[in-house]
Each structure stands twice: as structure tokens, then as C-alpha cells.
Amino acid sequence: MQLRAIRDIYRKELESLYPREEIDSFFYLVIEHHLKLERFVLVLQPDLHLTKEEETPLFHSLARLKAHEPVQYILGESFFYGMRFIVNPSVLIPRPETEELVSWILKDLEGTGTSINILDIGTGSGCIGISLAKNYKNCRVVGMDISEEALETARINAKRQEVKIEFIKADIRFWGTPADRWDFIVSNPPYVRISEKGEIRANVKDFEPGVALFVDDEDPLFYYRHILSYAKEHLKNRGTIYLEVNQYLAEETKELLEIEKFSEIELKKDFLGNTRMIRALWSTI
Ligand SMILES: C[S@@+](CC[C@H](N)C(=O)[O-])C[C@H]1O[C@@H](n2cnc3c(N)ncnc32)[C@H](O)[C@@H]1O
């Protein structure tokens, strides 16, 4: 069958589920992954013909896409900060807004050259810690998560990116985290309220790990409270905390930081204009 005809089948079969641009981007990811074909192949070779053997994985992926499975889980990989990360249903698929949090931290480090200790709480695939270690050489990074399966994935990702990171299993609710003193603590904790589930697409809520996403409506800043109480004890004087936040709860998160006596608190918007990140300083004197 012609590759173009398969692309048209993707468009037809998925049109009720996803916008056209997204369907095309799935298709190009799938052909790149399975056949090592570049996205402009249809422009260069409009009549390209595939063998039965070549077609089969494309139709398997299509069936899984129709069942709402995220393309990143189907292919087992996702791109983050210019790197290829292994993903599976034990880890959240890294998001572009989290790349912006990483950029913010790296920008703050630009030109400093100082040696720093960084703790990444709720590391998941390891995307934040690994991107920091890869782009700022003079740091020691520790990633922690409650999920052993996630940590296993993060370890593989660190190895593939050739960065040395220590990954530890701990639960932020019980202060099981390491007793070191940190220059930076960074976290993208679970922050989606159960009541927001309606706004979330099936490919997220049915496939991505609930433990990575959801919090009770009664106490949506639950993880932030635990992270801040840990940070107050374990950040060095003038250490910095960076957090990804729920866009609807950004002001509340800022207030929580004020109550906990953090200073120089700054909220930041992502590329879509949603308030998604916060940075604050911890001073003991
Ligand atoms: C929103 S995901 C973030 C994953 C990754 N850092 C990222 O930005 O893509 C939150 C992570 O927190 C972890 N987590 C949930 N509850 C936790 C807890 N009590 N202690 C430590 N980690 C926890 C989840 O397993 C998940 O990997």
C-alpha cells in the first residue's frame, strides 16, 4: 500500500478523536519510529510504496491510537528538552510546560559555574533532573519518587543520557527523603484536582498514572505543603525552590509560600500564557 494512503486512513479513523494536525504528528512519529522515515518523506516521495511487513506496525499503532492510548506509550518514548526519554505507563509523559521550568532553572544558573546540589521530588521519568544534569555540569542531582517502577525508568533514562544521578525511593508525605542540604529543590508534584478530570482527555486520564496526576479537591495543595515543610528544613540558607503549579491554583500556591515564610516569590507563565511555575528563596538569616 502507498504510504500516502495509510496517512489518509489515519486521518479518517482518528478524525473524531483528534485535530488534523495532531493526527498528522502521530503519523509522522509512528513512521519515524518504525520505518526511520522523516516527516517530509511524502513531499519527496509522494508515491512511496510499503511492503506488508512495513505496513503492519503502522496499523497496530493506529488501533492503539483509536483506543485513546498516548502515542508516547505506544512508541515507548517521548522527547523532552531535545532528548529522547523512555516512557511507559509507570511515568507521566513529560510535558512542554515542564521544559519551561527546566529552562528557568538553567537560565538562573547561566554563567554562575558554582557547584550545586539539586533534589528533584517526584522525578517520574527523570526528565527534570536529567535535563539539569545534562545541561549544567557542575551539579549533583538526586531524583526521588514513591514509585519503584518510575525510578527504574528514570535510571534507564539517566544511563542513556550518560548522566550520573542518584535515584531514591521515598515518600514526601512521611519525610522519607534524604537528609542532605540542597541548593535547589525542584518539583512537579501531582496537582490536578479530581473535579478537573472532566477537562482532561481520555488519553491522559485512562492511561497516565493516577498517582502522578491527581489530588483531592478538599486539599489540592497537599503535596506542596509536604514539599515546603521538607524544603524549610533541607534547603541551604538562600537555597531556591522551583515548582510547577496548577494554573488555577497559582495564587493559592504563592500564598502558601508566603505563609511558610519563603521570600522573593515569583510566578511565571508558560508559552500558552498560563501561570505554571513558581520560584522562591529560603533564607534562614
Ligand atoms: C506530575 S508527576 C511528575 C513527573 C516528572 N517529574 C515530570 O515532570 O514529568 C509527579 C510524580 O510524583 C510522584 N509521587 C506521587 N506521590 C508521591 C509521594 N508521596 N512521594 C514522592 N513522589 C510521589 C509520582 O510517582 C510522579 O512520578
The ligand as an SDF file (V2000), in Angstrom:
LIG
                    3D

 27 29  0  0  0  0  0  0  0  0999 V2000
    3.3350   15.1090   37.9510 C   0  0  0  0  0  0  0  0  0  0  0  0
    4.4160   13.7050   38.0610 S   0  0  0  0  0  0  0  0  0  0  0  0
    5.9500   14.4630   37.5920 C   0  0  0  0  0  0  0  0  0  0  0  0
    6.9080   13.5210   36.9390 C   0  0  0  0  0  0  0  0  0  0  0  0
    8.1430   14.2260   36.3360 C   0  0  0  0  0  0  0  0  0  0  0  0
    8.8840   14.9420   37.3490 N   0  0  0  0  0  0  0  0  0  0  0  0
    7.7190   15.1890   35.2370 C   0  0  0  0  0  0  0  0  0  0  0  0
    7.7950   16.4070   35.4690 O   0  0  0  0  0  0  0  0  0  0  0  0
    7.3100   14.7360   34.1500 O   0  0  0  0  0  0  0  0  0  0  0  0
    4.5280   13.5260   39.8140 C   0  0  0  0  0  0  0  0  0  0  0  0
    5.4380   12.4260   40.3140 C   0  0  0  0  0  0  0  0  0  0  0  0
    5.3460   12.3920   41.7530 O   0  0  0  0  0  0  0  0  0  0  0  0
    5.3850   11.0550   42.2000 C   0  0  0  0  0  0  0  0  0  0  0  0
    4.7310   10.9830   43.5190 N   0  0  0  0  0  0  0  0  0  0  0  0
    3.4120   10.8870   43.8000 C   0  0  0  0  0  0  0  0  0  0  0  0
    3.2230   10.8220   45.1280 N   0  0  0  0  0  0  0  0  0  0  0  0
    4.4490   10.8980   45.7070 C   0  0  0  0  0  0  0  0  0  0  0  0
    4.8970   10.8760   47.0540 C   0  0  0  0  0  0  0  0  0  0  0  0
    4.0410   10.7650   48.0780 N   0  0  0  0  0  0  0  0  0  0  0  0
    6.2310   10.9580   47.3120 N   0  0  0  0  0  0  0  0  0  0  0  0
    7.1140   11.0450   46.2680 C   0  0  0  0  0  0  0  0  0  0  0  0
    6.7470   11.0650   44.9740 N   0  0  0  0  0  0  0  0  0  0  0  0
    5.4260   10.9920   44.6900 C   0  0  0  0  0  0  0  0  0  0  0  0
    4.6600   10.2640   41.1110 C   0  0  0  0  0  0  0  0  0  0  0  0
    5.0280    8.8950   41.1290 O   0  0  0  0  0  0  0  0  0  0  0  0
    5.1030   11.0180   39.8410 C   0  0  0  0  0  0  0  0  0  0  0  0
    6.2300   10.4120   39.2710 O   0  0  0  0  0  0  0  0  0  0  0  0
  1  2  1  0
  2  3  1  0
  2 10  1  0
  3  4  1  0
  4  5  1  0
  5  6  1  0
  5  7  1  0
  7  8  2  0
  7  9  1  0
 10 11  1  0
 11 12  1  0
 11 26  1  0
 12 13  1  0
 13 14  1  0
 13 24  1  0
 14 15  1  0
 14 23  1  0
 15 16  2  0
 16 17  1  0
 17 18  1  0
 17 23  2  0
 18 19  1  0
 18 20  2  0
 20 21  1  0
 21 22  2  0
 22 23  1  0
 24 25  1  0
 24 26  1  0
 26 27  1  0
M  CHG  2   2   1   9  -1
M  END
$$$$
